[in-house]
Amino acid sequence: MTATAAVRPRPGGVALALRVTPRASKTVVGPVRDGRLIVRVTAPPVESAANEATVRALAEALGISRSSVQIVAGHASRQKVVHIAGMSAADVARALGLG
């Protein structure tokens, strides 16, 4: 599976498949493994802290506002799908270095 398999075009933007690791030693976005972008966040998985940290990390990595990143599936799971509004799949792949 290619790295860009994690990024799929959707109306109004793209869907991005993630695997989130909370309580990491530092926040890191990437690489792609098993068709999902790995996102490590320092926040714990309580009271949506890890979800908020994930949105913040992706927005920073993509150079967009946090309001453009929305978790659409997997709120209580490590495997999530986020919608990135206003970007093409090629733009997201380029910004994240997914080649």
Beta strands, then each sheet from edge to edge (+ up, - down):
strand 1: 7-10
strand 2: 13-21
strand 3: 28-33
strand 4: 36-40
strand 5: 69-73
strand 6: 79-85
sheet 1: 1+ 2- 4- 3+
sheet 2: 1+ 2- 6+ 5-
end
